[in-house]
Amino acid sequence: MLALITGAVDDRSARGIAAAVSRLVTAGQLPAGTRLPTVRDVARELGVSPTTISEAWRSLTRAGAIETRGRSGTYVAAPMLPRQRLRYSQLGGAAAASLDLSTGIPDHDLLPDLTDALKRMGDGRLTSSYLDEPVLPALEAVLRERWPFPPERLTVVDGALDALDRLIGEVVRFGDHVVVENPAFPPLLDLLQTVGATVVGVPMDASGMLAAGLRRVLSDYPAVAVFLQPRAHNPTGVSMSSSRAASLAEVLGDFPGVLVIEDDHAGDIATAGPVSLGRLLPERTVHIASFSKSHGPDLRLAAVGGPASVIGPVADRRLLGPGWSSRLLQGVLLDLLTDPVATAQIRKARDAYAARRAALLGALHERGVTATAADGINLWMAVDDQQIALVTLAAHGIAVSPGAPFCVTPLESDHVRVTAGLVAEGVDALADALAAAALSDSRGSGPRARPHPRGWR
């Protein structure tokens, strides 16, 4: 085996050695499961330093060609299975639905009017060079004032998912363990699956991720990052309490190599105030502030702030792609964040969403349905059988999202997600339909009453 590897190497740089081993793997000369020689043995035979071989092995590990099993050694990795169907693609409602509550999008009528902001932008010539700073200085100043902790570096990208994609690309490598809430946002799970991460879910309660659960997971797995939704968690609507944030930060204090990535996707329509572990762990926390649900999905803007060691490489890599997010749209966002009329519209939207959530949640509880909708635009409803619930609602022309794509591991019961923020009228009739779908047992014998539990996980 050692002779096969060393004989294939023409270029004795780390890149050349990695390329030679990769060719052997691709050709089948190093089958999956083959144990590779030790770093020192390969280095001695090639006449290079062990550091060079270690660097080559790291490159192959990132590419998914080999895997390290601790003291057992390093092995050729098994071929990756065909990619599973994206969880995100399972959330859309049926085209025939007359009431589509599957989308998780804001109500268009509650978004601020962009007309005046666009007029105030004038001719929009905000870029004089491809080398201009990626964030408008005036917008960065406003964002820093709003940030839940002083970020060392801040940039703007094309929405929260773009931010998650770029951060995952920078931080997570094939085979790395990452920790998420269970349930979690399906596109996040898709992104982590795409890079070959090993995802571990931690249960939640009404205050956020359980600190004891996080400690158990981090004690068992060498995780590189923890992903959190600090406000209006999608799908449950939970907003993390300050005391829970402190408990999670205390746990993370015992695991210094773990980065925290927070997705504050609801932004200004969240009822809860800003909360972030960055107030306690600023050097290890990356915070994403999205403006899609509050100010408009078509703005495609989110700010990302945190340690320069993470944000800097993300911004630099972006120079080789889109370069920057449209400064014209940044100017529109700046106007909306500082205009009294626009800020009043956002407050009105926040209050409207809160009223809609409360009305639907109250109606469901009256009918014996278990559901949560503390913040944001979504409602997370327990059902006896997910598929029966979806079919029952479809018969009424109602589409909701299945709960399974949100789950890292199965919960105690099936769920569906309902976009409560789109329910402006007809609450009682909708609650009747949802209750009938939720409380029909697997034999289809009709709705049944059940007590509302004191808590959930």
N, C-alpha and C positions, 0 to 999 in steps of 0.2 A: 504493500500500500504506500509506504513511504517512497519507494523507488518510482512508483507510478506518478505520484504527485511531483516529486522533484524533477523527474524526466520531462514533464510537460511544461515546466517553467522556462521561458526564454528571457523574460524581463523580470529581474529580481527586486523590483520595487513592490510596495504593498499592493498597488493597483494591478501590476502585472501578475503577481502571485494569485490574487483574488480572481482575476480573469481566467487564469489557467485552470484553477480548481472549478470555477463555474462551468468551463467548457467540458470538463470531465463529468460533472454532474449531469449536464444537459445531454451528453452523449451516452449516458447510462454506464459509464466506466466506474463511476462511484455511485452505486445504487443507494436508494433511500435506506436509512438505518445503518449505513456504514460508519464505523467509528474512525475518526480521523486521528492521525498521529499527534503527539503532543506538540505544543508550540515550540518547545526547546529542541525536540528531535528534528522538526522541519527546519528550524533556524540553523541548527548545526550542519545539516546536510547541504543547505543552500549557501552557507557561509554569510548569513545576514543576522541582524540582531533579533532577539525575541520580540522586541517592540514592533518591528516590521511585520512579522507574522501575525501578531495580535491585531494590528491595524487591518491586515487583509482579512482576518477572521471576522472582525467587526463589520466590515463591508459586506461580507457574505451573509452574516446574520441579519443585517438590515434588509438585504435583498430576499431573505427567506430561503436561501439555499442551504444553510446549515443551522443547527440549533445547539445551544449549550445546555447540558444537563448537570450543572454543578460539578461535584466530584466524580460523577460518572464519566465525564469527558464531553467531547464535541462530536456531533453526529451529522450526517447528511440528512436534511429534513425531508419528510414525506411530501410528495407533490400536493400543492394546494387543491382542495376540493373545488368543484365548480361553484362560483359565487351564488349564494342564496339570493332569492328574490328580495329586493330591497323592501324593508319594512315600510318606508315612506310611501311606496306605491300602493300599499294596502289600505291607506287612510281615506282615499277619495270616495265620495258617495256615488251612487248609481245615477246615471244621466237622467233617468226618468223620475227621480225624486222631486216632488213639488216643494218640499221643505228640506233643504240640504244643510244639516247641522254637523257635517263631518269635517268641515274644512279647517277649523281652528283659525280663521281669519277675522279681522275686525270688521265692524259694520261700516260700510263706505260712508253712510250718512253722518257718522260720528267723527270722521276724520276732518282736520282743519282744511279750510278752503285755501288752495295754493295760489289763487288768482292774483291777489294783491302782492304776495311775496314774489311771484314771478315778475310782476310789473316793476317792483322795486329793484330787481336785479339789473335793470337797464339792459345794456347790450351783452352782458355776461362775459366780458373779456377779462377773466380772472387769472389766466395762465399766460405768462410771458415766456416760459422756457420749460422744456422737458425736465429740467433739473430743479424746478421750484420745489419747495417743501410739500409733502403729500397732504398736509392739513392746512387749511386757511388759518393764519395766526389768530384772527379774531374768534373763529370757531373753537380753536384749541383752548383759548383763554376761558371761554364760556364752559366748555366741557370740563376743564380742570376745576372750576368753581363748583360744578355739580357732582364731581367724582366722590365716591364714598370714602376714599383715602387718597393721599397724595401719590399719584403714579410717577415713577421715575421716567417713564417714556410713554407716549400716547400716539396712536395713529388712527386713521379712519379707513374702513374697508367696506365692501359691498354687502352689508347685512350680517346678521348674527351667524348664519350658517357659513358664510365665507370666512368669518373670523374663526369659527370652530375648525373648519377645514384647514386653514393655514396654521393654526396653533398645533393641531394634531400632527400635521406634516413636519413641524419643527421639533416637537417634543416626544412623539410616540414612535417607536420602532416595532418591526415585526416581532411578535411574541411577548412584547411588554405587557405587564398587568396594569390595568387602569380600573379605577373605582367610580361607579356611578350610583345615583339613586335608583331604587327599584320601587315603582316604575320610572322609566326615563323617556326622554324625547326620541322617537324612532330615528330621525335623521342623524342624531348623534351616534346611535348604535350602528347605523349603516356606515358612517364615516370610520368608526373604530374597526368595524369588520373589514373595511376596504384595505386598511393598512396592516391587518393581521394581528391586531391587539387581542389580548385575553381580557374580557370584560367581566368584572365582578360587581354584582349589585348589592347594595346595603338597604335594608328596609327603612321606611319612613314612618313618622307619625304626624300629628297635626302641627308640629313645630319644625319639621324638616328631617334630614337624615339623622338616624340614631347614632349618637356618639359611641355607645358601647359596640354597636355593630361595626362602625368604622375601625375601632381599635382591634376587634377580632380579625377583620379582613387584613389590615395592614400588618398584623402580627404573623399572619399566615402567608402573605404574598408580598414580594418586593415591588410594590406598585411605583409607577413613575408619576402618576397624576390622579387627582380626584376632581371629577366634574360635578358642579352643583348648579341648581337653579335657585337663587336666593329669594326671588319673589314670584308669586303667581305661577308656581310650578306647573308645567304642562306634562301630564294631564290633570293632576289632582287639585290645582288651585292653591296649594299650601304655600305660605310665605314663611321663611325661616325666622324664628325669633332671635333676638339679640343674645339671650342666654344660651340658645342652642349653638349659635355661631361661636360663642366663647368656648363652649364645651368641645366643639369640633376642632377649634384652634389649639386647645389644650392637648387633645389627642395627637394632632399633627406635630406638635412640638417635640414629641418623642420619635418622630420619623422625619428627620430633616431633609431627606432627599426627595420628598413628594411635593409636586407643584399643585396648586389649587387653581382651577379654571372655572370662573363663574359666568353663567349665561343669564344676564338680566334682560330677558327678551321682551317682557311686558312694559318696561320703562315707565313712562309717565301716566299710563292708565292703571297701574297697580295701586291698590288702596294702601297697602303697607308702605311704610317709609323705607328708604334705601338701607340695606344691610349687606355687609361684606366681611369676609374673614381678613380682607386686606387691612382693616383697622388694627388687627392684631398681628398679622403676618404679611406686611406690605412687600417684603423682599421675595415672597414666594407665592403671591397671589396675582393672577391675571383676571381682570374684570372686563366683561363685554357689556356694553350698553347699546341696545338696539332701539331704533326709532321707527321700525316698520309698523308695529301695531298701534303706536300712538300718533305718528305724524304722516304715515302713508307707506304702504308696501313698495310703491314705485320709486320712492326715494332711494331704496336699496342701500341704506347707510347704517353703519354701526361703528361705534368707537371702541377701541381696545386699548387698555392701559395696564401697566404693571412694570415689572423689572425690565430694565434695558437689555438684559442678557437674553430675554425671550422676545420682546417687542422689536428690538433692533434687527435681528435676523429675519423676522417676518416682513418688516418694512423693506429691508434690503432685497429679499427674494422677490417681492412684489414689483420692484423696479424692472425686473426682467419679464414681467407679464403686463398687466394693465397699467402699471406705474403708479397711478393714484385713482381714487374715486373722484368722479366728476366734481370739479370745484364749483361749477354752476349749481349742482345739487347741494353741495356743502353750503353755498351761499344761501340757498332757499332754506335749508335747515337752520342756519344761524338766524335768519330772519324770523322763522317760526318760534325759535326758542327765546327770542327777545321781544317779540311783538305782543303787547297786552291783549289784543283781540284773539290772537292764536292761542295764547296760554289760557285764556278764559274758555276757549272751545275745548281744549284738552281737559280742563277741570270738569266741564260739563259732560264730556264723554266718560271720564272716570266715574262720575256719579251715576250716569245712566247704566254703565256696565254693572256697577255694584247693585243697583236696584233690580236689574234683570236677573242677576245671579240669585239674589235673595228671594225674589218672587218664585222662580222655578224651583229652587231648592226647598223653600217652604212648602210648596204644593206637593212636591215629591215626598217629603217627610210626612205630611198629612196622610199620604196614601201608603205609608209603611215601607217606603223605598230607602235604601241606604245610598247616600251620595255625599260628595264633598264639592264645594265650590266657594272657597273662602276668598279668592282673589283672582284677578285676570278675567278671561273671557270663556273659560272652559268649566265643564261640570263632569265629574268622574263618578259614574253610576254603577253600583254592583248589580249583576244580573245572575239569574240561576244558570243560564246557558247562553253563551255569547251568540252562537249561530242562530238559535231560536229567536233571540231578541232582535237580531238584525233582520231576519226574515219577517218577523211580526211587524216591525216598524216599516219595512219596505212595503208591506201590504197596505199601510196607511199613507204611503207616499213620503215617508220620513227617512232620511239617511243620517246615520251617525257613524263614528269610527269604531272599529273593533278594538277591544282592549289588549289583545294578545301582542300586537307589534310593540307596545310600550313596555312589555315585561321582560326583564333580563332572565328571571326565573319565575315560574308561576306563582301567583298570589293565592290567598285562601279562597277566593271566589273569582268568577269571571266578571269582566267589566266592559263598559262601553264609554267612549268619550263623547260628550254633547257640547257643541259650541253654544253655550247659553247666552253669550254676548249678542247673538243674532236674533234672540227671541224677544221682540218688542211688544207682541200682543198674542192673544190666544193661549195664555199660559195654562189655564185649567184643562182645555182640550188636549194640549200637548202632554201635560202631566198624566192625564188618563191613559194616553197611548204609551207613554214611557213606562208607567207602572204596570200596565198589562204585559208589556214586553219583558220587564225586569222580573216579575214575580210569577211567570209561567214556568212550572217545573219541566223537567226533561221529558215527561210523558205527555206534555201539551194539555194538561187538565185544566188550564185556566189560571187566572191570577190567584195568589194566596197571600195572606197577610203574614208579616214577620216583624219582629221587634227591631227597632233601630238601635244598633250597638253603641256603646258609650265611646268607643274609639275605633281606629282602623290601623292596619299595617299592610 
